[in-house]
Amino acid sequence: MSATIRVLAVTNMYPTTNDPTYGGFVATQMEALARAGVTVEVDFVNGRRSNLEYPAGLVRVRRAALSGKFDLVHAHYGLCGFICSFQPLPLVVSYWGDDLLGTPNGRGGITLKSRLTLLMSLAAARRADGINCESEEMRARLPGTIDRAMTHVIPNGVNTTLFSPGSREAARQRLGLDGSERLILFPNTPTERRKRLDLAQSAVNLLASEGIQARLWVVQRVPPKDMPDYFRAANCLLLTSDWEGSPNVVKEAICCDLPVVSVDAGDVRWLLGFTQGSLLVERDAVAIAHGLRQVLTGPGQVSGQRVREELAIERIAARLIDVYSNAISRGAVRNQGRRQSAT
C-alpha cells in the first residue's frame, strides 16, 4: 500500500538556509518515507517568523486537503496538529516533546505559553486517526479518552549509513583538532535554556578541579551531513537537558560508537539500555562530573550495533507506513459513520 499513499506533511520545524539543523529529523523521516514509496509533500509553517503563519497554514492545509491530491495529513508537533484538525482527511499527529510535556517554568510548573500549546495539542489528539509519541512518557500524557489502539511510540530513526563508527584520529584531522585533547561533545541550541549549558560547564569545571583536563566542546548549527565526524572526534557526549522527547543526538552518538553521559530525560534510559559503557546520572553537577570521570578514563568506545539495528531509518519508515495505513482505514470508518448519522 505504501506506493499509493499520498501524504501532506505539515511541520513548524524544517531545515532552512540560515539554520540547516532546524527540524532536520523531520526532513530525514520524510525523505526515508519517500524512498520507501510514499508520495510526500511538505508544508513548512514557519512559526519562528510569525505566529500569523499558523492561521495562514490552516487555510493552506484545508485547501490542499480538498484538492484530491492527498490521502492523509501528517502533522509534526501539536500546534501543527491543531491547524490540521480543520480539514477532512485522515490525520496522523507526531508529538515531539514540550507539546505534550510542557515547558518547565523553573517553579515546578509549566509556562503559560506551553499551557496554551498543550491545550491545542490535546485537541489535535482528539481529532487524530493516528498518534505517534517519541517516548512512553509522552504517550502517558495523552487523555484516557484517547483510543490507545491508535497511539504508537516510534522514536526518530537514524541514517545509519551516515552515522556509523569511524576513526577518531581521522575525524580530528578533518576537523583540525588536537589529537590528544579530551573532548566532551555538547550539541547546543543557543535559544534553548533547557539544554542546561550552565550545568554542563559546572560539571566540567569540577573535573578540572580534580586534575582531569577536558574541554566542553559546544557544537551548534552543524549540518547533519557533517555531524558524524564530530561524534567520531569526541571522547563522549554529554546531555544535561531539563527535558527531551527522544534526543536524536544520543542515538546518533551511540550509532557512531561514542559513549554518552546523560541525565534521565525523554527515552535516554531506554536508549542507554542497548549499550554498555554509557552512564545515566542525576541532574546534578557533582553526579555528572563523576559520570564523566568514569567514561573519560574508560575504554572510550561503546558498541552501537543494537541501536543501529533498532533505529535504522528504513525500519522506522516501515513502521510509520503501517501507522498511515491504519489511520486511512480508521478515517474511512469515521467518515462512513458521519454519513450514516447525516441520513
Residue pairs with C-beta under 8 A, 6 or more apart in sequence:
1 321
1 325
2 36
2 37
2 38
2 321
2 324
3 37
3 38
4 71
5 38
5 39
5 71
5 72
5 321
5 324
5 325
5 328
6 38
6 39
6 41
6 69
6 70
6 71
6 72
7 33
7 38
7 39
7 40
7 41
7 70
7 71
7 72
7 73
7 74
7 324
8 41
8 43
8 61
8 64
8 65
8 69
8 70
8 72
8 73
8 74
8 89
9 26
9 30
9 40
9 41
9 42
9 43
9 74
9 76
10 42
10 43
10 45
10 57
10 61
10 73
10 74
10 75
10 76
10 80
10 83
10 84
11 23
11 26
11 42
11 43
11 44
11 45
11 75
11 76
11 77
11 80
12 23
12 44
12 45
12 46
12 47
12 48
12 53
12 54
12 76
12 77
12 79
12 80
13 22
13 23
13 26
13 76
13 77
13 96
14 22
14 23
14 26
14 27
14 42
14 44
14 46
15 21
15 22
15 23
15 24
15 27
16 22
16 46
19 221
20 221
20 223
20 224
21 220
21 221
21 222
21 223
21 224
23 76
24 224
24 248
25 156
25 248
26 76
27 42
28 156
28 157
28 159
28 224
28 313
29 156
29 157
29 313
29 316
29 317
29 320
30 40
30 42
32 157
32 159
32 313
32 314
32 316
32 317
33 40
33 317
33 320
33 321
34 40
35 314
35 317
36 314
36 317
36 318
36 321
38 317
38 321
38 324
41 64
41 69
41 70
43 57
43 60
43 61
43 64
45 53
45 54
45 56
45 57
45 80
45 83
46 53
47 53
47 54
47 79
54 79
54 83
55 83
57 80
57 83
58 83
58 84
58 86
61 73
61 83
61 84
61 86
61 87
62 86
62 87
64 70
64 87
65 73
65 87
65 88
65 89
66 87
66 88
70 89
71 89
71 90
71 328
72 89
72 90
72 91
72 92
72 324
72 327
72 328
72 331
73 84
73 87
73 89
73 90
73 91
73 92
74 91
74 92
74 93
74 94
74 324
75 81
75 83
75 84
75 91
75 92
75 93
75 94
75 124
76 94
76 96
77 94
77 95
77 96
77 99
78 93
78 95
78 99
78 100
78 117
78 118
78 120
78 121
78 122
78 124
78 125
79 99
79 117
79 120
79 121
80 93
81 91
81 93
81 95
81 99
81 120
81 121
81 124
81 125
81 127
81 128
82 120
82 121
82 123
82 124
84 91
84 93
84 124
85 91
85 123
85 124
85 127
88 335
89 331
90 129
90 130
90 327
90 328
90 330
90 331
90 332
90 334
91 124
91 127
91 128
91 129
91 130
91 327
91 331
92 128
92 129
92 130
92 131
92 132
92 323
92 324
92 327
93 124
93 125
93 128
93 130
93 131
93 132
94 131
94 132
94 133
94 134
95 121
95 131
95 132
95 133
95 134
95 138
95 245
96 134
96 245
97 134
97 138
97 243
97 244
97 245
97 266
98 114
98 117
98 243
99 117
99 118
99 121
100 118
100 121
100 133
100 138
100 141
100 142
101 137
101 138
101 141
101 243
101 245
102 110
102 111
102 114
102 115
102 117
102 118
103 110
103 111
103 113
103 114
103 194
103 243
104 110
104 111
104 194
104 242
104 243
105 111
110 118
122 142
122 143
125 131
125 142
125 143
125 146
126 143
126 145
126 146
128 150
128 327
129 150
129 326
129 327
129 328
129 330
129 331
129 334
130 150
130 152
130 323
130 324
130 326
130 327
130 330
131 139
131 142
131 146
131 150
131 151
131 152
132 151
132 152
132 153
132 154
132 320
132 323
133 139
133 142
133 151
133 152
133 153
133 245
134 153
134 154
134 155
134 156
134 245
134 246
134 266
134 267
135 153
135 155
135 245
135 246
135 266
135 267
135 270
136 153
136 267
137 266
137 267
138 153
138 245
139 151
139 153
142 151
150 326
150 327
150 330
152 319
152 323
154 316
154 319
154 320
154 323
155 246
155 251
155 267
155 311
155 316
156 246
156 248
156 251
156 311
156 316
157 311
157 312
157 313
157 314
157 315
157 316
157 317
158 248
158 251
158 252
158 255
158 307
158 308
158 311
158 312
158 313
159 224
159 313
160 255
160 308
160 311
160 312
160 313
162 224
162 225
162 228
163 227
163 228
163 231
163 251
163 252
163 255
163 256
164 228
164 255
164 256
164 308
165 232
165 256
165 257
165 301
165 304
166 228
166 229
166 232
166 256
167 232
168 232
168 233
169 179
170 232
171 228
171 229
171 230
171 232
171 233
172 178
172 179
172 233
173 179
174 229
175 229
175 230
175 233
177 183
177 233
181 215
182 212
182 213
182 214
182 215
182 235
182 296
183 214
183 215
183 217
183 233
183 234
183 235
184 200
184 204
184 214
184 215
184 216
184 217
184 234
184 235
184 236
184 237
184 238
184 292
184 296
185 217
185 219
185 230
185 231
185 234
185 236
185 237
185 238
185 253
185 258
186 197
186 200
186 216
186 217
186 218
186 219
186 237
186 238
187 219
187 220
187 237
187 249
188 195
188 197
188 218
188 219
188 220
189 195
189 220
190 220
194 241
194 242
194 243
195 240
195 241
196 240
196 241
196 242
197 218
197 240
199 240
199 283
199 285
199 288
200 216
200 238
200 240
200 288
201 216
202 285
203 238
203 240
203 285
203 286
203 288
203 289
203 292
204 214
204 215
204 216
204 289
204 292
206 285
206 286
206 289
207 213
207 214
207 289
207 292
207 293
207 296
208 214
210 289
210 293
212 292
212 293
212 296
212 297
214 235
214 292
214 296
216 238
217 234
219 230
222 230
227 252
228 252
228 256
231 237
231 252
231 253
231 256
231 258
232 256
232 258
234 253
234 258
235 259
235 295
235 296
235 300
236 258
236 259
236 260
236 261
236 292
236 295
236 296
237 249
237 250
237 253
237 258
237 259
237 260
237 261
237 262
238 260
238 261
238 262
238 288
238 292
239 247
239 249
239 250
239 260
239 261
239 262
239 263
239 265
239 268
240 262
240 263
240 283
240 288
241 247
241 263
241 265
242 265
242 283
243 265
243 266
244 265
244 266
244 268
245 266
245 267
246 266
246 267
247 265
247 266
247 268
250 260
250 262
250 268
250 271
250 272
251 271
251 307
251 311
253 259
253 260
254 260
254 271
254 274
254 275
254 278
254 302
254 304
254 307
255 304
255 307
255 308
255 311
256 304
257 301
257 302
257 303
257 304
258 301
258 302
258 304
259 277
259 278
259 279
259 295
259 298
259 300
259 301
259 302
260 268
260 272
260 275
260 278
260 279
260 302
261 278
261 279
261 281
261 288
261 291
261 292
261 295
262 268
262 272
262 278
262 279
262 280
262 281
263 280
263 281
263 282
263 283
263 288
264 280
264 283
268 280
269 280
271 307
272 278
272 279
272 280
274 304
274 306
274 307
274 310
275 302
275 303
275 304
275 306
275 307
276 302
276 303
277 295
277 298
277 299
277 301
277 302
278 295
278 302
279 291
279 294
279 295
281 287
281 288
281 290
281 291
282 288
309 315
